[in-house]
Amino acid sequence: AGKGKMRNRRRVQRKGPLIIYNKDKGLTRAFRNIPGIEMLNVNKLNLLKL
């Protein structure tokens, strides 16, 4: 029991909001360090990400 810590799985990362954008204009740099937030370009929309 408790082997997850040794395997670098200390905590579960929950899914947060998905931000879909058309033109970047610095959005990815603004949101990339916030945990749980995912950025996705409109042209690369994926059903599994929604």
mmCIF entry with sequence, helices, sheets and N, C-alpha, C, O atoms, coordinates in Angstrom:
data_MODEL
# 
_entry.id   MODEL 
# 
_entity.id                         1 
_entity.type                       polymer 
_entity.pdbx_number_of_molecules   1 
# 
_entity_poly.entity_id                      1 
_entity_poly.type                           'polypeptide(L)' 
_entity_poly.nstd_linkage                   no 
_entity_poly.nstd_monomer                   no 
_entity_poly.pdbx_seq_one_letter_code       AGKGKMRNRRRVQRKGPLIIYNKDKGLTRAFRNIPGIEMLNVNKLNLLKL 
_entity_poly.pdbx_seq_one_letter_code_can   AGKGKMRNRRRVQRKGPLIIYNKDKGLTRAFRNIPGIEMLNVNKLNLLKL 
_entity_poly.pdbx_strand_id                 A 
# 
loop_
_entity_poly_seq.entity_id 
_entity_poly_seq.num 
_entity_poly_seq.mon_id 
_entity_poly_seq.hetero 
1 1  ALA n 
1 2  GLY n 
1 3  LYS n 
1 4  GLY n 
1 5  LYS n 
1 6  MET n 
1 7  ARG n 
1 8  ASN n 
1 9  ARG n 
1 10 ARG n 
1 11 ARG n 
1 12 VAL n 
1 13 GLN n 
1 14 ARG n 
1 15 LYS n 
1 16 GLY n 
1 17 PRO n 
1 18 LEU n 
1 19 ILE n 
1 20 ILE n 
1 21 TYR n 
1 22 ASN n 
1 23 LYS n 
1 24 ASP n 
1 25 LYS n 
1 26 GLY n 
1 27 LEU n 
1 28 THR n 
1 29 ARG n 
1 30 ALA n 
1 31 PHE n 
1 32 ARG n 
1 33 ASN n 
1 34 ILE n 
1 35 PRO n 
1 36 GLY n 
1 37 ILE n 
1 38 GLU n 
1 39 MET n 
1 40 LEU n 
1 41 ASN n 
1 42 VAL n 
1 43 ASN n 
1 44 LYS n 
1 45 LEU n 
1 46 ASN n 
1 47 LEU n 
1 48 LEU n 
1 49 LYS n 
1 50 LEU n 
# 
_struct_asym.id          A 
_struct_asym.entity_id   1 
# 
loop_
_struct_conf.conf_type_id 
_struct_conf.id 
_struct_conf.pdbx_PDB_helix_id 
_struct_conf.beg_label_comp_id 
_struct_conf.beg_label_asym_id 
_struct_conf.beg_label_seq_id 
_struct_conf.pdbx_beg_PDB_ins_code 
_struct_conf.end_label_comp_id 
_struct_conf.end_label_asym_id 
_struct_conf.end_label_seq_id 
_struct_conf.pdbx_end_PDB_ins_code 
_struct_conf.beg_auth_comp_id 
_struct_conf.beg_auth_asym_id 
_struct_conf.beg_auth_seq_id 
_struct_conf.end_auth_comp_id 
_struct_conf.end_auth_asym_id 
_struct_conf.end_auth_seq_id 
_struct_conf.pdbx_PDB_helix_class 
_struct_conf.details 
_struct_conf.pdbx_PDB_helix_length 
HELX_P HELX_P1 AA1 LEU A 27 ? PHE A 31 ? LEU A 27 PHE A 31 1 ? 5 
HELX_P HELX_P2 AA2 VAL A 42 ? LYS A 44 ? VAL A 42 LYS A 44 5 ? 3 
# 
_struct_conf_type.id          HELX_P 
_struct_conf_type.criteria    ? 
_struct_conf_type.reference   ? 
# 
_struct_sheet.id               AA1 
_struct_sheet.type             ? 
_struct_sheet.number_strands   2 
_struct_sheet.details          ? 
# 
_struct_sheet_order.sheet_id     AA1 
_struct_sheet_order.range_id_1   1 
_struct_sheet_order.range_id_2   2 
_struct_sheet_order.offset       ? 
_struct_sheet_order.sense        parallel 
# 
loop_
_struct_sheet_range.sheet_id 
_struct_sheet_range.id 
_struct_sheet_range.beg_label_comp_id 
_struct_sheet_range.beg_label_asym_id 
_struct_sheet_range.beg_label_seq_id 
_struct_sheet_range.pdbx_beg_PDB_ins_code 
_struct_sheet_range.end_label_comp_id 
_struct_sheet_range.end_label_asym_id 
_struct_sheet_range.end_label_seq_id 
_struct_sheet_range.pdbx_end_PDB_ins_code 
_struct_sheet_range.beg_auth_comp_id 
_struct_sheet_range.beg_auth_asym_id 
_struct_sheet_range.beg_auth_seq_id 
_struct_sheet_range.end_auth_comp_id 
_struct_sheet_range.end_auth_asym_id 
_struct_sheet_range.end_auth_seq_id 
AA1 1 LEU A 18 ? TYR A 21 ? LEU A 18 TYR A 21 
AA1 2 GLU A 38 ? ASN A 41 ? GLU A 38 ASN A 41 
# 
loop_
_atom_site.group_PDB 
_atom_site.id 
_atom_site.type_symbol 
_atom_site.label_atom_id 
_atom_site.label_alt_id 
_atom_site.label_comp_id 
_atom_site.label_asym_id 
_atom_site.label_entity_id 
_atom_site.label_seq_id 
_atom_site.pdbx_PDB_ins_code 
_atom_site.Cartn_x 
_atom_site.Cartn_y 
_atom_site.Cartn_z 
_atom_site.occupancy 
_atom_site.B_iso_or_equiv 
_atom_site.pdbx_formal_charge 
_atom_site.auth_seq_id 
_atom_site.auth_comp_id 
_atom_site.auth_asym_id 
_atom_site.auth_atom_id 
_atom_site.pdbx_PDB_model_num 
ATOM 1   N N  . ALA A 1 1  ? 0.842   -1.193 0.000   1.00 0.00 ? 1  ALA A N  1 
ATOM 2   C CA . ALA A 1 1  ? 0.000   0.000  0.000   1.00 0.00 ? 1  ALA A CA 1 
ATOM 3   C C  . ALA A 1 1  ? 0.878   1.244  0.000   1.00 0.00 ? 1  ALA A C  1 
ATOM 4   O O  . ALA A 1 1  ? 1.970   1.239  0.569   1.00 0.00 ? 1  ALA A O  1 
ATOM 5   N N  . GLY A 1 2  ? 0.399   2.314  -0.642  1.00 0.00 ? 2  GLY A N  1 
ATOM 6   C CA . GLY A 1 2  ? 1.130   3.573  -0.654  1.00 0.00 ? 2  GLY A CA 1 
ATOM 7   C C  . GLY A 1 2  ? 2.259   3.631  -1.658  1.00 0.00 ? 2  GLY A C  1 
ATOM 8   O O  . GLY A 1 2  ? 3.177   4.435  -1.499  1.00 0.00 ? 2  GLY A O  1 
ATOM 9   N N  . LYS A 1 3  ? 2.219   2.800  -2.691  1.00 0.00 ? 3  LYS A N  1 
ATOM 10  C CA . LYS A 1 3  ? 3.302   2.776  -3.684  1.00 0.00 ? 3  LYS A CA 1 
ATOM 11  C C  . LYS A 1 3  ? 3.188   3.920  -4.689  1.00 0.00 ? 3  LYS A C  1 
ATOM 12  O O  . LYS A 1 3  ? 4.145   4.193  -5.413  1.00 0.00 ? 3  LYS A O  1 
ATOM 13  N N  . GLY A 1 4  ? 2.040   4.595  -4.747  1.00 0.00 ? 4  GLY A N  1 
ATOM 14  C CA . GLY A 1 4  ? 1.853   5.676  -5.710  1.00 0.00 ? 4  GLY A CA 1 
ATOM 15  C C  . GLY A 1 4  ? 2.826   6.824  -5.499  1.00 0.00 ? 4  GLY A C  1 
ATOM 16  O O  . GLY A 1 4  ? 3.227   7.478  -6.462  1.00 0.00 ? 4  GLY A O  1 
ATOM 17  N N  . LYS A 1 5  ? 3.214   7.079  -4.249  1.00 0.00 ? 5  LYS A N  1 
ATOM 18  C CA . LYS A 1 5  ? 4.157   8.163  -3.973  1.00 0.00 ? 5  LYS A CA 1 
ATOM 19  C C  . LYS A 1 5  ? 5.515   7.879  -4.597  1.00 0.00 ? 5  LYS A C  1 
ATOM 20  O O  . LYS A 1 5  ? 6.178   8.785  -5.102  1.00 0.00 ? 5  LYS A O  1 
ATOM 21  N N  . MET A 1 6  ? 5.918   6.635  -4.559  1.00 0.00 ? 6  MET A N  1 
ATOM 22  C CA . MET A 1 6  ? 7.212   6.275  -5.151  1.00 0.00 ? 6  MET A CA 1 
ATOM 23  C C  . MET A 1 6  ? 7.164   6.348  -6.668  1.00 0.00 ? 6  MET A C  1 
ATOM 24  O O  . MET A 1 6  ? 8.189   6.552  -7.320  1.00 0.00 ? 6  MET A O  1 
ATOM 25  N N  . ARG A 1 7  ? 5.976   6.183  -7.227  1.00 0.00 ? 7  ARG A N  1 
ATOM 26  C CA . ARG A 1 7  ? 5.827   6.192  -8.688  1.00 0.00 ? 7  ARG A CA 1 
ATOM 27  C C  . ARG A 1 7  ? 5.416   7.566  -9.207  1.00 0.00 ? 7  ARG A C  1 
ATOM 28  O O  . ARG A 1 7  ? 4.940   7.690  -10.335 1.00 0.00 ? 7  ARG A O  1 
ATOM 29  N N  . ASN A 1 8  ? 5.598   8.584  -8.395  1.00 0.00 ? 8  ASN A N  1 
ATOM 30  C CA . ASN A 1 8  ? 5.343   9.979  -8.768  1.00 0.00 ? 8  ASN A CA 1 
ATOM 31  C C  . ASN A 1 8  ? 3.870   10.238 -9.093  1.00 0.00 ? 8  ASN A C  1 
ATOM 32  O O  . ASN A 1 8  ? 3.559   11.000 -10.009 1.00 0.00 ? 8  ASN A O  1 
ATOM 33  N N  . ARG A 1 9  ? 2.966   9.602  -8.341  1.00 0.00 ? 9  ARG A N  1 
ATOM 34  C CA . ARG A 1 9  ? 1.523   9.834  -8.487  1.00 0.00 ? 9  ARG A CA 1 
ATOM 35  C C  . ARG A 1 9  ? 0.970   10.266 -7.138  1.00 0.00 ? 9  ARG A C  1 
ATOM 36  O O  . ARG A 1 9  ? 0.137   9.574  -6.553  1.00 0.00 ? 9  ARG A O  1 
ATOM 37  N N  . ARG A 1 10 ? 1.424   11.393 -6.651  1.00 0.00 ? 10 ARG A N  1 
ATOM 38  C CA . ARG A 1 10 ? 1.067   11.828 -5.302  1.00 0.00 ? 10 ARG A CA 1 
ATOM 39  C C  . ARG A 1 10 ? -0.384  12.288 -5.188  1.00 0.00 ? 10 ARG A C  1 
ATOM 40  O O  . ARG A 1 10 ? -1.055  11.957 -4.211  1.00 0.00 ? 10 ARG A O  1 
ATOM 41  N N  . ARG A 1 11 ? -0.875  13.034 -6.154  1.00 0.00 ? 11 ARG A N  1 
ATOM 42  C CA . ARG A 1 11 ? -2.256  13.525 -6.065  1.00 0.00 ? 11 ARG A CA 1 
ATOM 43  C C  . ARG A 1 11 ? -2.929  13.462 -7.426  1.00 0.00 ? 11 ARG A C  1 
ATOM 44  O O  . ARG A 1 11 ? -2.270  13.496 -8.466  1.00 0.00 ? 11 ARG A O  1 
ATOM 45  N N  . VAL A 1 12 ? -4.240  13.371 -7.401  1.00 0.00 ? 12 VAL A N  1 
ATOM 46  C CA . VAL A 1 12 ? -5.029  13.280 -8.626  1.00 0.00 ? 12 VAL A CA 1 
ATOM 47  C C  . VAL A 1 12 ? -5.287  14.695 -9.131  1.00 0.00 ? 12 VAL A C  1 
ATOM 48  O O  . VAL A 1 12 ? -5.737  15.556 -8.376  1.00 0.00 ? 12 VAL A O  1 
ATOM 49  N N  . GLN A 1 13 ? -5.002  14.931 -10.409 1.00 0.00 ? 13 GLN A N  1 
ATOM 50  C CA . GLN A 1 13 ? -5.244  16.238 -11.023 1.00 0.00 ? 13 GLN A CA 1 
ATOM 51  C C  . GLN A 1 13 ? -6.626  16.226 -11.663 1.00 0.00 ? 13 GLN A C  1 
ATOM 52  O O  . GLN A 1 13 ? -6.869  15.481 -12.612 1.00 0.00 ? 13 GLN A O  1 
ATOM 53  N N  . ARG A 1 14 ? -7.526  17.046 -11.146 1.00 0.00 ? 14 ARG A N  1 
ATOM 54  C CA . ARG A 1 14 ? -8.879  17.095 -11.692 1.00 0.00 ? 14 ARG A CA 1 
ATOM 55  C C  . ARG A 1 14 ? -8.908  17.890 -12.980 1.00 0.00 ? 14 ARG A C  1 
ATOM 56  O O  . ARG A 1 14 ? -8.082  18.775 -13.204 1.00 0.00 ? 14 ARG A O  1 
ATOM 57  N N  . LYS A 1 15 ? -9.869  17.562 -13.818 1.00 0.00 ? 15 LYS A N  1 
ATOM 58  C CA . LYS A 1 15 ? -10.058 18.291 -15.065 1.00 0.00 ? 15 LYS A CA 1 
ATOM 59  C C  . LYS A 1 15 ? -10.728 19.623 -14.760 1.00 0.00 ? 15 LYS A C  1 
ATOM 60  O O  . LYS A 1 15 ? -11.678 19.692 -13.980 1.00 0.00 ? 15 LYS A O  1 
ATOM 61  N N  . GLY A 1 16 ? -10.226 20.664 -15.379 1.00 0.00 ? 16 GLY A N  1 
ATOM 62  C CA . GLY A 1 16 ? -10.796 21.993 -15.194 1.00 0.00 ? 16 GLY A CA 1 
ATOM 63  C C  . GLY A 1 16 ? -11.484 22.453 -16.461 1.00 0.00 ? 16 GLY A C  1 
ATOM 64  O O  . GLY A 1 16 ? -11.876 21.636 -17.295 1.00 0.00 ? 16 GLY A O  1 
ATOM 65  N N  . PRO A 1 17 ? -11.631 23.756 -16.607 1.00 0.00 ? 17 PRO A N  1 
ATOM 66  C CA . PRO A 1 17 ? -12.293 24.284 -17.805 1.00 0.00 ? 17 PRO A CA 1 
ATOM 67  C C  . PRO A 1 17 ? -11.437 24.133 -19.055 1.00 0.00 ? 17 PRO A C  1 
ATOM 68  O O  . PRO A 1 17 ? -10.208 24.139 -18.989 1.00 0.00 ? 17 PRO A O  1 
ATOM 69  N N  . LEU A 1 18 ? -12.100 23.999 -20.178 1.00 0.00 ? 18 LEU A N  1 
ATOM 70  C CA . LEU A 1 18 ? -11.442 23.924 -21.481 1.00 0.00 ? 18 LEU A CA 1 
ATOM 71  C C  . LEU A 1 18 ? -11.684 25.246 -22.191 1.00 0.00 ? 18 LEU A C  1 
ATOM 72  O O  . LEU A 1 18 ? -12.829 25.639 -22.411 1.00 0.00 ? 18 LEU A O  1 
ATOM 73  N N  . ILE A 1 19 ? -10.605 25.930 -22.548 1.00 0.00 ? 19 ILE A N  1 
ATOM 74  C CA . ILE A 1 19 ? -10.704 27.220 -23.230 1.00 0.00 ? 19 ILE A CA 1 
ATOM 75  C C  . ILE A 1 19 ? -10.410 26.998 -24.702 1.00 0.00 ? 19 ILE A C  1 
ATOM 76  O O  . ILE A 1 19 ? -9.325  26.544 -25.063 1.00 0.00 ? 19 ILE A O  1 
ATOM 77  N N  . ILE A 1 20 ? -11.378 27.320 -25.550 1.00 0.00 ? 20 ILE A N  1 
ATOM 78  C CA . ILE A 1 20 ? -11.247 27.136 -26.994 1.00 0.00 ? 20 ILE A CA 1 
ATOM 79  C C  . ILE A 1 20 ? -11.049 28.507 -27.622 1.00 0.00 ? 20 ILE A C  1 
ATOM 80  O O  . ILE A 1 20 ? -11.826 29.433 -27.385 1.00 0.00 ? 20 ILE A O  1 
ATOM 81  N N  . TYR A 1 21 ? -9.997  28.623 -28.427 1.00 0.00 ? 21 TYR A N  1 
ATOM 82  C CA . TYR A 1 21 ? -9.679  29.917 -29.022 1.00 0.00 ? 21 TYR A CA 1 
ATOM 83  C C  . TYR A 1 21 ? -9.484  29.779 -30.516 1.00 0.00 ? 21 TYR A C  1 
ATOM 84  O O  . TYR A 1 21 ? -9.197  28.694 -31.022 1.00 0.00 ? 21 TYR A O  1 
ATOM 85  N N  . ASN A 1 22 ? -9.644  30.896 -31.224 1.00 0.00 ? 22 ASN A N  1 
ATOM 86  C CA . ASN A 1 22 ? -9.434  30.937 -32.662 1.00 0.00 ? 22 ASN A CA 1 
ATOM 87  C C  . ASN A 1 22 ? -8.042  31.472 -32.968 1.00 0.00 ? 22 ASN A C  1 
ATOM 88  O O  . ASN A 1 22 ? -7.275  30.839 -33.694 1.00 0.00 ? 22 ASN A O  1 
ATOM 89  N N  . LYS A 1 23 ? -7.715  32.639 -32.414 1.00 0.00 ? 23 LYS A N  1 
ATOM 90  C CA . LYS A 1 23 ? -6.379  33.212 -32.573 1.00 0.00 ? 23 LYS A CA 1 
ATOM 91  C C  . LYS A 1 23 ? -5.747  33.308 -31.198 1.00 0.00 ? 23 LYS A C  1 
ATOM 92  O O  . LYS A 1 23 ? -6.389  33.741 -30.241 1.00 0.00 ? 23 LYS A O  1 
ATOM 93  N N  . ASP A 1 24 ? -4.499  32.907 -31.100 1.00 0.00 ? 24 ASP A N  1 
ATOM 94  C CA . ASP A 1 24 ? -3.826  32.781 -29.809 1.00 0.00 ? 24 ASP A CA 1 
ATOM 95  C C  . ASP A 1 24 ? -3.710  34.129 -29.085 1.00 0.00 ? 24 ASP A C  1 
ATOM 96  O O  . ASP A 1 24 ? -4.269  34.293 -28.001 1.00 0.00 ? 24 ASP A O  1 
ATOM 97  N N  . LYS A 1 25 ? -3.013  35.063 -29.652 1.00 0.00 ? 25 LYS A N  1 
ATOM 98  C CA . LYS A 1 25 ? -2.813  36.408 -29.088 1.00 0.00 ? 25 LYS A CA 1 
ATOM 99  C C  . LYS A 1 25 ? -2.368  36.365 -27.629 1.00 0.00 ? 25 LYS A C  1 
ATOM 100 O O  . LYS A 1 25 ? -2.797  37.196 -26.828 1.00 0.00 ? 25 LYS A O  1 
ATOM 101 N N  . GLY A 1 26 ? -1.512  35.403 -27.278 1.00 0.00 ? 26 GLY A N  1 
ATOM 102 C CA . GLY A 1 26 ? -0.966  35.329 -25.926 1.00 0.00 ? 26 GLY A CA 1 
ATOM 103 C C  . GLY A 1 26 ? -1.819  34.558 -24.938 1.00 0.00 ? 26 GLY A C  1 
ATOM 104 O O  . GLY A 1 26 ? -1.484  34.514 -23.754 1.00 0.00 ? 26 GLY A O  1 
ATOM 105 N N  . LEU A 1 27 ? -2.909  33.949 -25.381 1.00 0.00 ? 27 LEU A N  1 
ATOM 106 C CA . LEU A 1 27 ? -3.774  33.206 -24.454 1.00 0.00 ? 27 LEU A CA 1 
ATOM 107 C C  . LEU A 1 27 ? -3.077  31.980 -23.877 1.00 0.00 ? 27 LEU A C  1 
ATOM 108 O O  . LEU A 1 27 ? -3.204  31.702 -22.684 1.00 0.00 ? 27 LEU A O  1 
ATOM 109 N N  . THR A 1 28 ? -2.342  31.243 -24.707 1.00 0.00 ? 28 THR A N  1 
ATOM 110 C CA . THR A 1 28 ? -1.697  30.028 -24.204 1.00 0.00 ? 28 THR A CA 1 
ATOM 111 C C  . THR A 1 28 ? -0.630  30.363 -23.174 1.00 0.00 ? 28 THR A C  1 
ATOM 112 O O  . THR A 1 28 ? -0.455  29.625 -22.205 1.00 0.00 ? 28 THR A O  1 
ATOM 113 N N  . ARG A 1 29 ? 0.076   31.451 -23.367 1.00 0.00 ? 29 ARG A N  1 
ATOM 114 C CA . ARG A 1 29 ? 1.084   31.849 -22.387 1.00 0.00 ? 29 ARG A CA 1 
ATOM 115 C C  . ARG A 1 29 ? 0.435   32.316 -21.093 1.00 0.00 ? 29 ARG A C  1 
ATOM 116 O O  . ARG A 1 29 ? 1.009   32.150 -20.017 1.00 0.00 ? 29 ARG A O  1 
ATOM 117 N N  . ALA A 1 30 ? -0.747  32.894 -21.185 1.00 0.00 ? 30 ALA A N  1 
ATOM 118 C CA . ALA A 1 30 ? -1.429  33.398 -19.990 1.00 0.00 ? 30 ALA A CA 1 
ATOM 119 C C  . ALA A 1 30 ? -1.990  32.261 -19.140 1.00 0.00 ? 30 ALA A C  1 
ATOM 120 O O  . ALA A 1 30 ? -1.975  32.345 -17.912 1.00 0.00 ? 30 ALA A O  1 
ATOM 121 N N  . PHE A 1 31 ? -2.480  31.211 -19.768 1.00 0.00 ? 31 PHE A N  1 
ATOM 122 C CA . PHE A 1 31 ? -3.175  30.148 -19.040 1.00 0.00 ? 31 PHE A CA 1 
ATOM 123 C C  . PHE A 1 31 ? -2.357  28.881 -18.842 1.00 0.00 ? 31 PHE A C  1 
ATOM 124 O O  . PHE A 1 31 ? -2.836  27.955 -18.188 1.00 0.00 ? 31 PHE A O  1 
ATOM 125 N N  . ARG A 1 32 ? -1.145  28.801 -19.376 1.00 0.00 ? 32 ARG A N  1 
ATOM 126 C CA . ARG A 1 32 ? -0.438  27.520 -19.351 1.00 0.00 ? 32 ARG A CA 1 
ATOM 127 C C  . ARG A 1 32 ? 0.031   27.102 -17.960 1.00 0.00 ? 32 ARG A C  1 
ATOM 128 O O  . ARG A 1 32 ? 0.277   25.917 -17.734 1.00 0.00 ? 32 ARG A O  1 
ATOM 129 N N  . ASN A 1 33 ? 0.161   28.035 -17.027 1.00 0.00 ? 33 ASN A N  1 
ATOM 130 C CA . ASN A 1 33 ? 0.670   27.690 -15.704 1.00 0.00 ? 33 ASN A CA 1 
ATOM 131 C C  . ASN A 1 33 ? -0.440  27.481 -14.673 1.00 0.00 ? 33 ASN A C  1 
ATOM 132 O O  . ASN A 1 33 ? -0.149  27.189 -13.513 1.00 0.00 ? 33 ASN A O  1 
ATOM 133 N N  . ILE A 1 34 ? -1.684  27.624 -15.068 1.00 0.00 ? 34 ILE A N  1 
ATOM 134 C CA . ILE A 1 34 ? -2.800  27.420 -14.145 1.00 0.00 ? 34 ILE A CA 1 
ATOM 135 C C  . ILE A 1 34 ? -3.197  25.946 -14.203 1.00 0.00 ? 34 ILE A C  1 
ATOM 136 O O  . ILE A 1 34 ? -3.554  25.449 -15.271 1.00 0.00 ? 34 ILE A O  1 
ATOM 137 N N  . PRO A 1 35 ? -3.141  25.240 -13.075 1.00 0.00 ? 35 PRO A N  1 
ATOM 138 C CA . PRO A 1 35 ? -3.416  23.800 -13.106 1.00 0.00 ? 35 PRO A CA 1 
ATOM 139 C C  . PRO A 1 35 ? -4.870  23.489 -13.440 1.00 0.00 ? 35 PRO A C  1 
ATOM 140 O O  . PRO A 1 35 ? -5.789  24.128 -12.927 1.00 0.00 ? 35 PRO A O  1 
ATOM 141 N N  . GLY A 1 36 ? -5.062  22.503 -14.303 1.00 0.00 ? 36 GLY A N  1 
ATOM 142 C CA . GLY A 1 36 ? -6.398  22.030 -14.654 1.00 0.00 ? 36 GLY A CA 1 
ATOM 143 C C  . GLY A 1 36 ? -6.987  22.668 -15.893 1.00 0.00 ? 36 GLY A C  1 
ATOM 144 O O  . GLY A 1 36 ? -7.892  22.096 -16.501 1.00 0.00 ? 36 GLY A O  1 
ATOM 145 N N  . ILE A 1 37 ? -6.501  23.838 -16.288 1.00 0.00 ? 37 ILE A N  1 
ATOM 146 C CA . ILE A 1 37 ? -7.056  24.526 -17.457 1.00 0.00 ? 37 ILE A CA 1 
ATOM 147 C C  . ILE A 1 37 ? -6.389  24.000 -18.717 1.00 0.00 ? 37 ILE A C  1 
ATOM 148 O O  . ILE A 1 37 ? -5.164  23.910 -18.790 1.00 0.00 ? 37 ILE A O  1 
ATOM 149 N N  . GLU A 1 38 ? -7.196  23.657 -19.700 1.00 0.00 ? 38 GLU A N  1 
ATOM 150 C CA . GLU A 1 38 ? -6.673  23.189 -20.985 1.00 0.00 ? 38 GLU A CA 1 
ATOM 151 C C  . GLU A 1 38 ? -7.019  24.191 -22.068 1.00 0.00 ? 38 GLU A C  1 
ATOM 152 O O  . GLU A 1 38 ? -8.109  24.762 -22.080 1.00 0.00 ? 38 GLU A O  1 
ATOM 153 N N  . MET A 1 39 ? -6.081  24.398 -22.976 1.00 0.00 ? 39 MET A N  1 
ATOM 154 C CA . MET A 1 39 ? -6.278  25.307 -24.104 1.00 0.00 ? 39 MET A CA 1 
ATOM 155 C C  . MET A 1 39 ? -6.362  24.473 -25.376 1.00 0.00 ? 39 MET A C  1 
ATOM 156 O O  . MET A 1 39 ? -5.630  23.496 -25.536 1.00 0.00 ? 39 MET A O  1 
ATOM 157 N N  . LEU A 1 40 ? -7.256  24.864 -26.276 1.00 0.00 ? 40 LEU A N  1 
ATOM 158 C CA . LEU A 1 40 ? -7.428  24.110 -27.504 1.00 0.00 ? 40 LEU A CA 1 
ATOM 159 C C  . LEU A 1 40 ? -7.806  25.057 -28.629 1.00 0.00 ? 40 LEU A C  1 
ATOM 160 O O  . LEU A 1 40 ? -8.688  25.904 -28.481 1.00 0.00 ? 40 LEU A O  1 
ATOM 161 N N  . ASN A 1 41 ? -7.126  24.898 -29.751 1.00 0.00 ? 41 ASN A N  1 
ATOM 162 C CA . ASN A 1 41 ? -7.419  25.710 -30.921 1.00 0.00 ? 41 ASN A CA 1 
ATOM 163 C C  . ASN A 1 41 ? -8.710  25.206 -31.563 1.00 0.00 ? 41 ASN A C  1 
ATOM 164 O O  . ASN A 1 41 ? -9.005  24.012 -31.524 1.00 0.00 ? 41 ASN A O  1 
ATOM 165 N N  . VAL A 1 42 ? -9.472  26.119 -32.149 1.00 0.00 ? 42 VAL A N  1 
ATOM 166 C CA . VAL A 1 42 ? -10.745 25.770 -32.773 1.00 0.00 ? 42 VAL A CA 1 
ATOM 167 C C  . VAL A 1 42 ? -10.541 24.771 -33.909 1.00 0.00 ? 42 VAL A C  1 
ATOM 168 O O  . VAL A 1 42 ? -11.391 23.910 -34.137 1.00 0.00 ? 42 VAL A O  1 
ATOM 169 N N  . ASN A 1 43 ? -9.428  24.880 -34.618 1.00 0.00 ? 43 ASN A N  1 
ATOM 170 C CA . ASN A 1 43 ? -9.165  23.988 -35.746 1.00 0.00 ? 43 ASN A CA 1 
ATOM 171 C C  . ASN A 1 43 ? -8.747  22.592 -35.302 1.00 0.00 ? 43 ASN A C  1 
ATOM 172 O O  . ASN A 1 43 ? -8.782  21.656 -36.101 1.00 0.00 ? 43 ASN A O  1 
ATOM 173 N N  . LYS A 1 44 ? -8.353  22.439 -34.046 1.00 0.00 ? 44 LYS A N  1 
ATOM 174 C CA . LYS A 1 44 ? -7.916  21.137 -33.539 1.00 0.00 ? 44 LYS A CA 1 
ATOM 175 C C  . LYS A 1 44 ? -8.905  20.565 -32.532 1.00 0.00 ? 44 LYS A C  1 
ATOM 176 O O  . LYS A 1 44 ? -8.516  19.818 -31.634 1.00 0.00 ? 44 LYS A O  1 
ATOM 177 N N  . LEU A 1 45 ? -10.183 20.910 -32.675 1.00 0.00 ? 45 LEU A N  1 
ATOM 178 C CA . LEU A 1 45 ? -11.195 20.417 -31.741 1.00 0.00 ? 45 LEU A CA 1 
ATOM 179 C C  . LEU A 1 45 ? -11.270 18.898 -31.778 1.00 0.00 ? 45 LEU A C  1 
ATOM 180 O O  . LEU A 1 45 ? -11.196 18.287 -32.844 1.00 0.00 ? 45 LEU A O  1 
ATOM 181 N N  . ASN A 1 46 ? -11.417 18.300 -30.608 1.00 0.00 ? 46 ASN A N  1 
ATOM 182 C CA . ASN A 1 46 ? -11.446 16.861 -30.472 1.00 0.00 ? 46 ASN A CA 1 
ATOM 183 C C  . ASN A 1 46 ? -12.631 16.507 -29.570 1.00 0.00 ? 46 ASN A C  1 
ATOM 184 O O  . ASN A 1 46 ? -12.821 17.129 -28.524 1.00 0.00 ? 46 ASN A O  1 
ATOM 185 N N  . LEU A 1 47 ? -13.405 15.538 -29.960 1.00 0.00 ? 47 LEU A N  1 
ATOM 186 C CA . LEU A 1 47 ? -14.581 15.147 -29.185 1.00 0.00 ? 47 LEU A CA 1 
ATOM 187 C C  . LEU A 1 47 ? -14.187 14.624 -27.806 1.00 0.00 ? 47 LEU A C  1 
ATOM 188 O O  . LEU A 1 47 ? -14.935 14.803 -26.844 1.00 0.00 ? 47 LEU A O  1 
ATOM 189 N N  . LEU A 1 48 ? -13.037 13.988 -27.698 1.00 0.00 ? 48 LEU A N  1 
ATOM 190 C CA . LEU A 1 48 ? -12.602 13.452 -26.415 1.00 0.00 ? 48 LEU A CA 1 
ATOM 191 C C  . LEU A 1 48 ? -12.210 14.562 -25.442 1.00 0.00 ? 48 LEU A C  1 
ATOM 192 O O  . LEU A 1 48 ? -12.299 14.373 -24.229 1.00 0.00 ? 48 LEU A O  1 
ATOM 193 N N  . LYS A 1 49 ? -11.782 15.702 -25.947 1.00 0.00 ? 49 LYS A N  1 
ATOM 194 C CA . LYS A 1 49 ? -11.413 16.822 -25.080 1.00 0.00 ? 49 LYS A CA 1 
ATOM 195 C C  . LYS A 1 49 ? -12.634 17.558 -24.554 1.00 0.00 ? 49 LYS A C  1 
ATOM 196 O O  . LYS A 1 49 ? -12.579 18.160 -23.481 1.00 0.00 ? 49 LYS A O  1 
ATOM 197 N N  . LEU A 1 50 ? -13.752 17.518 -25.306 1.00 0.00 ? 50 LEU A N  1 
ATOM 198 C CA . LEU A 1 50 ? -14.972 18.181 -24.859 1.00 0.00 ? 50 LEU A CA 1 
ATOM 199 C C  . LEU A 1 50 ? -15.596 17.335 -23.795 1.00 0.00 ? 50 LEU A C  1 
ATOM 200 O O  . LEU A 1 50 ? -16.646 17.691 -23.260 1.00 0.00 ? 50 LEU A O  1 
# 
